[in-house]
Amino acid sequence: MSNRAPELSPLIAITVTDPAGSDDPALAARKNQLYAAGIARHGGNPALLHAGTPAPERDRLLGAMDGLLMAGGADIDPALYGETVRGAAELDRARDGLELSAWREAERRSLPVFGICRGLQAINAFSGGTLLQDVPGHAGTPYGSGPAHLHPLEIEPASRLGRAIAAAAPDGVAGGDDSDQTLDMEVNTYHHQAVTEATLAPGLRSSAWASSEVGRLVEGLESRDGRWIVAVQCHPERTESTPDEFEGVWADFIVAVTAARTKRAAPAG
C-alpha cells in the first residue's frame, strides 16, 4: 500500500457491476473491492463506477480520471459487435453504455486502460473485434463457491504483459519447452466467452494464450500503437488463485498512468 496522500495519487476509474442490480449485492460489492485493492496497493486512488452511479458523479469521475480499469462482470450485448445472441447470457446493457462512454473518454485523452475478463472482451469489442460467445466447460467454479479452476497460460515475453510479469519475478519466470519461448504460468478462469485470433480487433495484438476444447484462445492482448492498453482474461485481483508475479501488471499500469499524467501536465513548448 502506498503512503502517498490519496489526492496526489493518480485517479483510476474502475467500471464494475452495480451491486444493487445483482442477485447477491454483498458478493458483488466484495468482488468490486478486490479491484480497488489491486489499484490501491500500488499507489493508485481507486474510484468505483457503475450503472447506478448518479450522472453528475459519473461525469466528474470520467472527466478527472487519469486511467481506466474495466473489470469483470456480465456478458456484453452482441449487438455492440454486430451479432445476435448466440450463447451470450445475463447481459448488462446499462453497464455496456457506461463502459463505452468511459472507453471513449479514455481514448479521447489517450489514457492508459487495463482490462480484466469482461474488460478484455470490452476492449476488443469497442476496438472493432468480436467475441466467441460461449466456450463450453471453460468457466470453472463460480467465485465464492469453491477453489478456482486453473489452467495453463502461455505469455509472450516481449509483450507489455510479459515484461511486467518478468519484472515482478526476481528469480525468473518458467519458460516453455525448447520449441516454445513463451512464459508458462497457471491462472484462474471464470469466463465462458473469449477472444480468438480470428475475432481479435485489427488495432490489437495478442500477448497470451490458453487452450480450450474449441481451440486456442487469446487470454492477453494489448494495443499495437504504443499506448498502454493491456488486458487479461484471468482475474489477477483474486490473489488467492493468481501467481504473485501478476502484481507486476498492476504496478506497470500505475507507472504508465503516472507517466501519462505527468506528460499531460508538462508545459507545452
HUDA-V418605 format. One record per helix or strand. SS is the DSSP state (h for helix, s for strand). FROM is the first residue (numbers start at 0). TO is the last residue. If there is no record, write none. Layout:
SS|FROM|TO ; SS|FROM|TO
This chain:
h|5|7 ; s|10|14 ; h|18|20 ; h|24|39 ; s|44|48 ; h|54|63 ; s|66|69 ; h|77|80 ; h|92|107 ; s|111|115 ; h|117|125 ; s|131|131 ; s|149|154 ; h|159|166 ; s|174|174 ; s|182|187 ; s|193|194 ; s|203|209 ; s|216|222 ; s|228|231 ; h|238|240 ; h|243|264
